[in-house]
């Protein structure tokens, strides 16, 4: 799904959302595949907040998530950032919510969402009680297991380390979490882990009597008496190990924990020993702290560098043959970057999530594959890609930070799009509606118009190349096959067949209309979940494109007309460039949506529209 809000967290589960069970299973070690999600997606504002008045310049987002004791509603602030408004449906719980907000406001850890603001509410207030934090996209570890089964070893160990570090940080304050499980640990599309469910990490006297985390879904520490919830740092350690066990096997451990290598043969004995000790029934036999467990785990996987444990699939002791490309990148970037995880790979290069150690921020790094790095023409075009994108300083284009090379490895760094691509969005959440995408498409078209204005044609627009940043803004990436007007390039086919214009598939001359075709195809994909001319053989797709074989009957009339023109088989019949296409999109949206559903004036101002009318807020 798309999300971010969160259960004790803030996010929406992957796949089709399922409401909580009416009568949850009370087995202390439930099978994750057989359980349902405790989060359900809400399409409308719930009754307890529907009459609230947001601050000036803010607006309601399209999504919300209802958990067992919290509701997370997307809101968009005056800077265009998607945030999570955390509220309590039960009118008896405001004090509990306030205690949670105050505690989170003082947390400072990369896996813990910080509370930005508190709205106390009251008789004279038109909003609150509520607090605001970042909106988290992704799915829970339990939701991921239900969707795809047990995880790879690298991801499971990343879960163990990232969550363990957050717990070690929490335990230094004398506080236990108590709700560590597959439902409270969330994984974003770029591999970052978040520990949520912070309403439980409070003194017991602040939590309403009789409530406990995730009934029927929480792995219960063996030292807890029946029907009691007694969180301690020792039980947090056990729950963390139980969740890692579930990540590796698909279920929480039974009372008699089996030898892990028997159920997961690729798990090294040293790692199994760490988990087995953390899963001891007697708390005295576990590690004296989560930090001690993590130190032992670091030794178990082999001290292969500062990030040997953190990276999915990169532990030398676990994968002796290693990833040659990753090893090459680590060697080339030296002490400048910490390699965290591979994000994707294409024909000529791969993209990695890395930490810039100088500026202490995470960025995306794109490098050429080793097999093409020795080709001078390929390296020159790769550098040209970075230069073209760097010329385009626009909010809807991914910013380029740096280009460098070392020892035959060439790379450039850019902003990390934490919420993945439009492909990820549709896979998580399914097809969108016009209201949900209107302002985003407007912004992308405005960024594309900036490129066309200086003669740059992207030529490879597809859902994978429109990325979503942490504030849910859509941004154009990958100018690898871009063309500058007047530039002589070898005649060849370009683009991805499902989203490429006919002249691209035929290897003919290509100008701004090819980008207009690609953008129209992307919008069709967003609204329907499928490319407009199908998938598969490029020749069959080309035939359908040339014959105009696309069904637009299910779309609003103005949107269908806009798509029809954008997908026209002849370039001259399409929009001349993105600026004309953007203006036509705005007219189509105005004809399609009710005034209250149209993109607010500030979003158009943010995307660069000139002459935004004053007083357009309504």
C-alpha positions, 0 to 999 in steps of 0.5 A, spaced: 500 500 500 502 506 500 503 508 506 506 511 512 502 512 518 503 507 523 501 503 528 504 504 534 507 506 528 505 509 522 505 505 516 500 501 511 501 494 510 503 491 504 498 487 500 490 488 501 489 491 508 485 486 512 481 489 518 483 486 525 480 479 527 474 480 531 476 474 536 484 474 535 488 467 536 490 467 543 496 462 542 502 465 545 506 463 538 501 465 533 503 463 526 504 469 522 502 467 515 495 465 519 494 471 522 491 478 519 493 485 520 491 489 526 491 495 521 486 497 516 486 503 511 481 508 512 479 512 506 474 517 509 476 522 515 473 518 522 468 521 526 473 523 531 477 528 527 472 530 521 470 537 524 477 539 525 480 545 522 487 544 520 492 550 520 493 555 514 496 552 508 495 545 511 490 540 508 488 532 509 491 527 505 488 521 502 490 516 506 489 513 513 490 507 518 486 505 523 490 501 529 487 498 535 488 504 539 490 509 534 488 512 528 494 515 523 491 520 518 496 523 512 496 531 512 500 535 508 503 541 511 504 548 508 511 546 505 508 540 501 510 535 506 506 529 508 506 528 515 502 523 520 497 526 524 496 521 530 490 521 534 486 516 539 478 514 537 477 513 544 475 519 548 478 516 554 485 516 551 487 523 550 492 523 556 495 516 554 496 520 547 499 526 550 504 521 554 506 518 548 507 524 544 512 527 550 516 521 550 517 521 542 519 528 542 525 527 546 527 520 542 533 521 537 534 515 534 534 513 526 529 508 527 524 511 532 519 517 529 520 523 533 514 527 534 514 534 531 508 538 534 502 537 539 495 539 539 492 539 546 485 540 544 480 543 548 473 547 549 476 553 545 480 549 540 478 546 533 483 541 533 486 536 537 488 532 541 493 529 536 501 529 535 504 530 528 510 526 526 513 523 519 509 519 515 512 512 514 511 508 507 512 501 507 509 494 510 510 491 517 515 485 517 509 481 519 505 483 513 511 482 509 512 475 511 504 474 510 505 476 503 512 473 501 514 468 506 520 468 510 526 473 508 533 473 506 538 472 511 541 479 510 534 482 511 533 478 517 540 480 520 538 487 518 532 487 522 536 484 528 541 489 528 537 496 526 531 494 531 536 492 537 540 498 536 533 502 537 532 498 543 539 498 546 538 506 546 531 505 549 534 501 555 539 506 556 533 511 559 531 505 563 525 504 559 522 497 556 518 497 549 514 491 550 511 491 544 517 488 539 514 483 534 512 483 526 507 488 527 511 493 530 517 493 526 516 496 519 520 496 512 520 502 507 521 500 500 528 503 500 530 498 506 530 502 512 527 499 518 522 503 523 520 501 530 513 503 532 508 502 537 511 507 542 504 508 545 506 501 549 513 504 551 511 508 557 510 507 565 504 502 566 500 507 570 500 512 563 497 506 559 489 504 560 488 498 565 486 492 561 490 494 554 496 490 552 499 490 545 497 486 539 492 481 542 493 474 539 499 477 535 504 479 540 510 473 541 509 473 549 516 472 553 516 465 557 517 468 563 510 472 563 505 469 567 499 467 564 494 473 561 500 478 564 504 483 560 510 485 564 515 488 559 522 488 561 529 489 557 530 482 558 523 480 555 524 486 549 531 481 547 527 475 547 521 478 543 526 481 538 530 474 537 523 471 536 521 476 531 528 475 527 526 467 528 519 469 524 523 473 519 527 467 518 522 461 518 515 464 517 513 463 524 515 465 532 518 460 535 515 454 539 516 453 547 522 448 545 526 452 540 528 447 534 535 448 532 535 454 527 539 451 521 535 445 521 529 449 519 533 455 515 540 451 513 543 457 510 543 460 517 550 460 520 551 456 526 554 462 530 548 466 528 544 461 531 547 460 537 546 468 538 539 467 537 538 461 541 541 464 547 537 470 546 531 465 546 532 462 553 526 461 557 530 463 563 532 471 563 538 470 567 541 465 561 540 471 556 545 476 554 545 481 560 543 487 555 541 487 547 547 491 546 551 485 548 547 481 544 549 485 538 556 485 539 556 477 539 552 478 533 557 482 530 563 477 532 558 471 529 558 474 522 565 476 521 568 483 522 568 485 515 567 492 516 563 497 519 557 496 515 558 488 515 552 487 519 547 492 517 547 491 509 542 486 506 546 480 503 553 483 504 556 479 510 562 476 508 561 470 513 554 468 511 556 469 503 563 467 502 563 468 495 560 475 496 557 480 491 563 482 487 560 489 485 558 491 492 565 489 494 568 493 488 564 499 490 566 498 498 573 498 495 572 504 491 568 509 495 573 507 501 571 512 507 567 516 504 560 512 504 558 506 508 554 501 503 547 499 506 543 496 501 542 495 493 536 498 491 535 496 484 539 494 478 539 495 470 542 494 464 548 499 465 548 500 472 546 499 479 543 503 485 545 503 492 543 506 498 549 509 502 551 513 508 555 519 506 560 519 512 562 526 511 555 530 511 552 524 515 546 523 511 543 517 507 543 518 499 542 514 493 549 512 489 548 510 482 554 506 479 556 503 472 556 495 472 563 493 472 562 489 465 561 496 462 566 501 466 571 499 462 568 502 456 570 509 455 563 511 451 559 508 457 563 512 462 562 518 458 555 517 457 554 516 464 557 522 466 553 526 461 547 523 465 549 526 471 551 533 468 544 533 465 540 532 471 544 536 475 542 542 470 535 541 472 534 544 479 527 543 480 523 540 485 520 535 481 527 532 479 531 528 483 537 532 485 544 530 483 549 531 489 556 529 486 560 525 481 566 521 482 570 515 479 576 511 483 580 505 480 575 504 474 569 505 478 564 510 476 558 513 480 554 519 482 550 520 488 543 523 488 537 524 493 535 518 496 527 517 495 525 513 501 518 511 498 520 507 492 518 509 485 511 509 482 511 502 481 512 500 488 506 505 489 501 501 485 504 494 487 503 496 495 496 500 494 493 498 487 491 503 482 490 510 484 484 515 482 484 522 479 484 526 486 490 522 489 494 523 483 492 530 480 497 535 484 503 530 483 502 529 475 502 537 475 508 537 479 512 532 474 509 535 468 512 542 471 519 539 472 519 535 465 517 542 462 523 545 465 527 540 462 524 541 455 525 548 456 532 548 455 532 542 450 533 536 454 528 530 452 528 524 457 526 519 453 525 513 458 519 515 462 516 509 466 514 508 473 520 506 475 523 512 474 518 517 477 521 516 485 517 518 491 521 522 496 520 522 504 515 527 503 511 523 498 513 528 492 514 525 486 521 526 482 523 524 475 530 520 475 534 517 470 536 521 465 541 516 462 538 516 455 536 523 455 537 527 448 539 535 448 535 538 442 540 538 436 545 533 439 547 528 434 546 521 437 546 514 433 539 512 431 537 506 435 530 504 439 530 507 446 525 507 452 521 501 455 516 498 450 510 498 455 511 506 456 515 508 449 512 512 444 512 508 437 517 513 434 522 510 439 521 503 438 522 504 431 528 508 432 526 514 428 527 521 430 525 523 437 523 530 440 519 532 446 512 528 444 516 522 446 516 524 453 508 526 453 507 519 450 511 516 456 507 521 461 500 519 459 502 511 459 504 512 466 498 516 468 494 510 465 498 505 469 497 509 475 489 509 474 488 502 472 494 498 474 496 496 467 500 499 461 495 502 456 498 497 451 499 491 455 506 488 456 510 483 453 513 483 446 515 489 443 513 488 436 505 486 439 506 493 443 508 497 437 502 494 433 497 496 438 500 503 439 500 504 432 493 502 431 490 506 437 488 500 441 487 502 448 480 502 452 479 509 455 472 508 456 472 507 464 475 514 465 472 521 466 471 524 459 476 530 460 481 525 463 480 520 457 481 526 452 487 528 455 490 521 455 487 520 448 491 526 445 498 524 449 497 517 447 496 518 439 501 514 435 503 520 431 508 525 434 504 531 431 498 529 434 500 529 441 502 535 445 508 539 443 511 539 449 510 538 457 508 545 458 502 544 453 501 538 456 501 540 463 496 546 462 491 541 458 492 536 465 490 542 469 484 544 465 482 536 465 482 536 472 478 542 473 473 539 469 473 532 473 474 534 480 469 538 484 472 544 487 474 542 494 478 536 491 482 540 486 489 541 488 490 547 493 493 553 490 499 552 494 501 545 491 501 549 484 505 555 487 510 549 489 510 546 483 512 553 479 505 555 476 506 562 475 500 567 477 497 563 482 491 567 484 490 570 491 485 568 495 485 561 491 485 557 498 478 555 497 
